[in-house]
Every structure is written in C-alpha cells, then in structure tokens.
Amino acid sequence: MTAETSLDVARIRKDFPILDRNVRGERPLVYLDSANTSQKPRQVIDTLTDFYERHNANIHRATHELGEEATQAYEGARIKVATFIGAADEAEVVFTKNVSEAINLVAYSIGNATAGAGGADSGRLRLAEGDEIVITEMEHHSNIVPWQLLCERTGARLRWFGVTPDGRLDLSRADELINARTRVVALAHQSNVLGTINPIADIAARAHEVGALVLVDAAQSVPHGLVDVRTLGADLVGFTGHKMCGPTGIGVLWARRDLLATMPPFLGGGEMIETVWMERSTFAPPPHKFEAGTMPIAEAVGLGAATDYLADVGVGAIQAHERDLLRHALEALAGIGGLRILGPAEPVQRGGAVSFTVEGIHPHDLSQVLDDRGVAVRAGHHCAWPLHRALGVQASTRASFYLYNTHAEVDALVDGIRQAQKFFGTA
Ligand SMILES: Cc1ncc(COP(=O)(O)O)c(C=O)c1O
C-alpha cells in the first residue's frame, strides 16, 4: 500500500509488464503520458492473445462454433462497457474505432438527417442555416474539427465558451451562448491539457432548456471511472479504449436507444442493414446500424477486459490514488521557479493531467532532457491548439498520471525539470 491511499500500487505495477523495462540504456521507465495512451495490464494482453489463439472468427455471420464464441465475446464486451458507464442497456453502446470516430459519427449523422435514413423522426435532428453549435476553447481537435465540417456542410454557425486565466470554462455568457438557435452543445468532460473537470450537469441543464443535444467527449474521464451516464446529463458520450488500459483501435459512442434509433447511419456496409435492394436499404436497429463492416473484434473484447480490470481494482481507489498523486505533483511543481501550470493550481474539480511551461526552455527541449532520464511526458499543443493560443503559449509539457504511477515518479519528473533548468542555465 502507499502510505497515502489504499491502492496497492506495487501490486498493480506488476500487472503492467512494460513498466519493468528500461529506456535510454539503463534508465527505468517513468511513464507519465497516460493521457496520451495508457499502458496495458497483463489481463488485457492475455485476453487479446487468448482471443486470437482460441476464438478468432468473424462475428454475427459465421455459423460455426468459433463464430459463436467470437460473437459472444464481442457482445459480452458490449455488456461490460455498458455496465462500466452505467448504461441502461448494452444496445446504447456503439463500438467505433476511437473517440474521434464517435464524434464524427454524431456530426455526420446529424448532417445527414435530411436523408430521413433514421426513420420518420430523424428530421428533428436536421441542421440548417441559422442554427448554432456550441463547443469550448479547451476542446481537443477531435471535438472541434468535426463540428467545423458540419457547419460548412449545413450553414450552421459554430460558437464557443472561452477559458478563464486559471483554466476553467468562462460560463459568464452561458445564457447568451446557449440560446433558442442552439442545436448541439459539445464539450470535454475533462480537459486533456488543463485537467479541468467541466460542470456538465449545469451546462446540460441549460442546453436541454433550449432543446439542444449535449455531446460529452469523455476520453479523459471514463478511464478514471468518472462517468455514470445516468447522472452525467449528456445525451451522447464518446470515449476511447486505449486511454483506459484497453487496446488501440476501439472506441465507444453511448447514447440513449431512442436517440440512436432516430440518428441516420454513419458508414454503410455489411451487418448494419436489415434488407438491401438495388434501389435502397433498410437498417438494423442500434447499435448495429452504426457498426458497418468487420469491426475491431479482438480490440472490443480487449476493452471489455480493461473495464473488468479497472472495476476489479476499484474506481474509487483509483480516483483517490490519482488525487493524491495530483496533490503531490501540484505542490512540488509550484516550488520550481519559472514554472507556470496551465490548469487549475488546486486539486479541485481537476484530474491528473498537468501541463506547464518552464521559462526559457522549449517544451520539446524539456521533454528531451526528461526522456534522457527515462521520464516520458508529452510536449507540444496536445491537439488543443486553440486552447494554447488562448493561454498565450505556443506549446506546453504535459505529465499525466494513472493508477500505476507513484510519488517517486512525480519526484523524478521534478528532479528532471530542475536538471533541465541547470543544463539550459535558467535556474
Ligand atoms: C479529450 C480528448 N478528446 C479526444 C481525443 C482523441 O482520442 P482518439 O485519438 O483516441 O480518438 C483525445 C486524445 O488525446 C482526448 O484527450
């Protein structure tokens, strides 16, 4: 056990084989880049191997035993994911390749609502000139670009919440920004740069008053067990498997079944249809309507194993451990002269992604010095260019923590930054 929390981190670290390796020669790996992609526990790796060694077949169409097993494993993973996020029913869980695809699916589907392909009711999703989509300045590009493209296609107008200097959403104009013309409000639950956790329920309440749909990019919050779709307030939630101990190539869109039933399909192809004639087709009920072609089957099964793993460890214990690491990191970083933390400086309504700049040292140079010492962080704009512009910086360095990180690793980061300051003569 760590002294500070009830999580047995030493035991957890044994589940992650990669954490045992050295990098840059004899340096033990200090992996502080989980907001980028998380490491994978043995339980997930073994599930992938077992699937390919013993059960591999295509799903929903193969009539043999392996096909049945693969289908059961894939649909079983859907149930596990649904349970992990508190969904009422697994039919509310659509598998995608990542959260980017989940958001694009929604934007494309809404843009296609004129086709009536979602059934008689799909027209109510239609967007037209004069309609508005509201996002925020702290979004990842994945939750900006799809809406820009949708605006271009439909003539709708893109609007956004700004950020305050301490890295919170500026909600002072909320009632003006979200108004009778607003059709969609799309925002991150937790910023991948600032760590800020946004007040989704309040914003969703305002959006619902004016009849707008609320999409939450939960890529940075589901991995920490922060999402229960019954209480979040969103209509649509997207997240990505590789940031939550799962494989790459698998993501999720959650939405209520009635909303999914109304939305026209995204991609056309095998297994998303009910019947096909030469002139037209009808579509399978959700979630299959949105899963065209052969899906990332093993990856979905691996994601199911990841949710099992996180649930077994316990999301409460994971959150407490991450809060403890975050408190330690914020305190230690605050003691470094010339270091500016870009998000909230207090561990309140914020998660464990900490971005910062260090006076006189470019983030790429800093990350290189850290990498030489075995400390893996991310440097750049973290796919949030508008946010960096708003904060008046070109780039930043980001350290991000997960269940397997330790105080000693935070200390290695801090030592590395001090070393870089000495090296560049800025101390
Ligand atoms: C908040 C947020 N949204 C979207 C994404 C995009 O994730 P993916 O590349 O898995 O689609 C990320 C990844 O960094 C993210 O942090």
The ligand as an SDF file (V2000), in Angstrom:
LIG
                    3D

 16 16  0  0  0  0  0  0  0  0999 V2000
  -10.1760   14.9430  -24.6470 C   0  0  0  0  0  0  0  0  0  0  0  0
   -9.7640   14.1300  -25.8370 C   0  0  0  0  0  0  0  0  0  0  0  0
  -10.5960   14.0170  -26.8710 N   0  0  0  0  0  0  0  0  0  0  0  0
  -10.2760   13.2910  -27.9530 C   0  0  0  0  0  0  0  0  0  0  0  0
   -9.0900   12.6260  -28.0460 C   0  0  0  0  0  0  0  0  0  0  0  0
   -8.8010   11.8110  -29.2600 C   0  0  0  0  0  0  0  0  0  0  0  0
   -8.6850   10.4510  -28.9510 O   0  0  0  0  0  0  0  0  0  0  0  0
   -8.5390    9.3810  -30.1100 P   0  0  0  0  0  0  0  0  0  0  0  0
   -7.2850    9.7710  -30.8460 O   0  0  0  0  0  0  0  0  0  0  0  0
   -8.3950    8.0780  -29.4030 O   0  0  0  0  0  0  0  0  0  0  0  0
   -9.7380    9.4790  -30.9700 O   0  0  0  0  0  0  0  0  0  0  0  0
   -8.1820   12.7230  -27.0040 C   0  0  0  0  0  0  0  0  0  0  0  0
   -6.8510   12.0860  -27.1030 C   0  0  0  0  0  0  0  0  0  0  0  0
   -5.8600   12.6350  -26.6860 O   0  0  0  0  0  0  0  0  0  0  0  0
   -8.5250   13.4920  -25.8660 C   0  0  0  0  0  0  0  0  0  0  0  0
   -7.6940   13.6030  -24.8380 O   0  0  0  0  0  0  0  0  0  0  0  0
  1  2  1  0
  2  3  1  0
  2 15  2  0
  3  4  2  0
  4  5  1  0
  5  6  1  0
  5 12  2  0
  6  7  1  0
  7  8  1  0
  8  9  2  0
  8 10  1  0
  8 11  1  0
 12 13  1  0
 12 15  1  0
 13 14  2  0
 15 16  1  0
M  END
$$$$
